Amino acid sequence: MYEVLITYRNEIARTIAIAIILGIFQLILRKAAHKVGKHSEINITRTRLMFKYINILMLLIAFFLFSFAWGMGLDKLAIVFSSAFAVIGVALFAIWSILSNITSGIIMFFSFPYRIGDKILIHDKDMPIEAVIEDIKAFHLHLRTDHGELTTYPNNLILQKAVTLIKKDVYLDEGKDSL
C-alpha cells in the first residue's frame, strides 16, 4: 500500500486538489442558484432541480480533470470526448424536444415571470388554456383548470406562446376567503 502511495503521490495530490477546488466551485454555484431562487421567490423544488444540473456539470468537469491528472493525454481525452459527444449528439437529435424542454426549464428558472399559484391564460390558437400553475417541472408545467383538470404543458411551448397573467397567488386568495 505504501509503495502505491509513493508511486502515485503526484496523481493522488492532483486528485485531492481537483476534488477540493471542484467542491468549492460546486458550493459557490449552489449558493448562487439558491440566492437567485430566494431573491426571485422561486419554489425550492425548482431550485433543487438546478442543483441537479450543477451536479451533472461538476461530474463532467471532474471526469475530464481527473483523467488529465492521471496521465491521459489531451489527444486521448479528445478522442473519448468527441466519441461521447457524437453518440450524445445523435441521441439528442433523436430526442431534441426533451432537450428543448430541459433548456426551457433552465431559462424559466432564471426569467419566468409567473410563479406557482398564478392563474394564467395561454394564447394558443388551437386550444387556449386558462389555468392555475400548480407546479413547474424540468420538462413541463402542471396546470389546474377551473374544472379541476390537470394539464401538462411543455416548457418549450410556454416560452413560445403569449401568456397573460389573470391573477397572482390564487391559492393565497382562496385561503383569505375562508377566514
C-alpha positions in Angstrom: 0.0 0.0 0.0 2.8 2.4 0.9 4.5 1.6 -2.4 1.3 2.6 -4.3 1.1 5.9 -2.4 4.8 6.7 -3.2 4.5 5.7 -6.8 1.3 7.7 -7.5 1.8 10.5 -4.9 1.7 13.3 -7.6 -1.5 11.9 -9.2 -3.1 11.5 -5.7 -2.1 15.0 -4.8 -3.6 16.4 -8.0 -6.8 14.3 -7.5 -7.2 15.7 -4.0 -6.6 19.3 -5.1 -9.0 18.9 -8.0 -11.7 17.4 -5.7 -11.3 20.3 -3.2 -11.4 23.0 -6.0 -14.4 21.4 -7.6 -16.1 21.0 -4.3 -15.6 24.7 -3.6 -16.8 25.7 -7.1 -19.9 23.5 -6.7 -20.7 25.1 -3.4 -20.4 28.5 -5.0 -22.7 27.6 -7.8 -25.2 26.0 -5.5 -25.2 29.1 -3.2 -25.6 31.3 -6.3 -28.6 29.3 -7.5 -30.1 29.3 -4.0 -29.6 33.1 -3.8 -31.3 33.6 -7.2 -34.1 31.3 -6.2 -34.6 33.0 -2.9 -34.3 36.5 -4.4 -36.8 35.7 -7.2 -39.1 33.8 -4.8 -38.7 30.6 -6.8 -40.1 27.4 -5.3 -37.5 25.3 -3.5 -38.2 22.2 -5.7 -37.2 24.2 -8.8 -34.0 25.4 -7.0 -33.2 21.7 -6.2 -33.6 20.9 -9.9 -30.9 23.5 -10.7 -28.8 21.7 -8.0 -29.1 18.5 -10.1 -27.9 20.3 -13.2 -25.0 21.7 -11.3 -24.1 18.3 -10.0 -24.1 16.8 -13.6 -21.9 19.7 -14.8 -19.4 19.1 -11.9 -19.3 15.4 -12.7 -18.4 16.0 -16.3 -15.7 18.5 -15.4 -14.4 16.2 -12.7 -14.1 13.3 -15.2 -12.1 15.5 -17.6 -9.8 16.8 -14.9 -9.3 13.5 -13.1 -8.5 11.8 -16.5 -5.9 14.5 -17.2 -4.4 14.3 -13.7 -3.9 10.6 -14.0 -1.9 10.9 -17.2 -4.4 10.6 -20.0 -3.1 12.9 -22.7 -5.2 15.6 -24.5 -5.2 13.5 -27.7 -6.8 10.6 -25.9 -9.2 12.8 -24.0 -10.2 14.4 -27.2 -11.0 11.0 -28.8 -13.0 10.0 -25.7 -15.0 13.2 -25.5 -15.5 13.5 -29.3 -16.8 10.0 -29.4 -19.0 10.5 -26.4 -20.4 13.8 -27.8 -21.0 12.2 -31.2 -23.1 9.5 -29.6 -24.8 12.0 -27.3 -25.4 14.3 -30.3 -27.1 11.6 -32.3 -29.2 10.6 -29.3 -30.2 14.2 -28.5 -31.0 14.9 -32.1 -33.4 11.9 -31.9 -35.0 13.4 -28.7 -34.5 17.1 -29.4 -37.8 18.0 -27.9 -36.7 16.7 -24.5 -33.5 18.7 -24.6 -35.6 21.7 -25.7 -37.8 21.3 -22.7 -34.9 21.0 -20.3 -33.2 24.1 -21.7 -36.5 25.9 -21.4 -36.8 24.8 -17.8 -33.4 26.3 -17.0 -34.4 29.5 -18.8 -37.7 29.6 -16.9 -35.8 29.2 -13.6 -34.0 32.5 -14.1 -36.5 34.6 -16.0 -40.1 33.2 -15.9 -42.4 36.0 -14.7 -45.1 33.7 -13.4 -45.0 31.6 -10.2 -46.7 28.6 -8.8 -50.2 29.7 -7.8 -50.6 32.3 -10.5 -53.7 32.0 -12.8 -52.6 32.4 -16.4 -54.1 32.3 -19.9 -52.0 30.7 -22.6 -53.0 32.2 -26.0 -52.8 29.1 -28.2 -55.0 29.4 -31.3 -55.8 25.7 -31.4 -56.5 25.3 -27.6 -56.3 28.3 -25.3 -55.7 27.3 -21.7 -56.8 29.2 -18.6 -55.4 27.5 -15.5 -53.5 27.9 -12.3 -49.8 26.9 -12.3 -49.7 24.0 -9.9 -46.1 23.0 -10.4 -43.1 23.8 -12.7 -41.1 20.7 -13.5 -37.9 20.2 -15.7 -39.9 19.2 -18.8 -43.4 20.8 -18.3 -45.8 22.8 -16.2 -48.7 21.3 -14.3 -51.7 23.5 -14.8 -55.1 23.0 -13.0 -58.1 24.3 -14.8 -61.3 25.7 -13.2 -62.9 22.3 -13.8 -60.2 20.5 -11.8 -58.5 19.0 -14.8 -54.7 18.6 -14.6 -53.0 19.7 -17.8 -49.3 19.3 -18.5 -47.9 21.9 -20.8 -44.3 21.6 -22.3 -41.8 24.2 -21.1 -40.6 25.0 -24.6 -44.2 25.8 -25.8 -44.9 28.1 -22.8 -41.9 30.2 -23.9 -43.1 30.4 -27.5 -46.7 31.4 -26.7 -48.2 34.6 -25.5 -49.2 34.3 -21.8 -51.5 36.6 -19.8 -51.4 36.8 -16.1 -55.0 36.7 -14.9 -54.4 36.7 -11.1 -51.4 36.3 -8.9 -51.3 33.9 -6.0 -54.7 32.3 -6.5 -54.1 29.8 -3.7 -53.3 32.6 -1.2 -56.6 34.4 -2.1 -58.6 31.2 -1.6 -57.3 31.0 1.9 -58.4 34.5 2.6 -62.0 33.8 1.5 -62.3 31.0 4.1 -61.4 33.2 7.1 
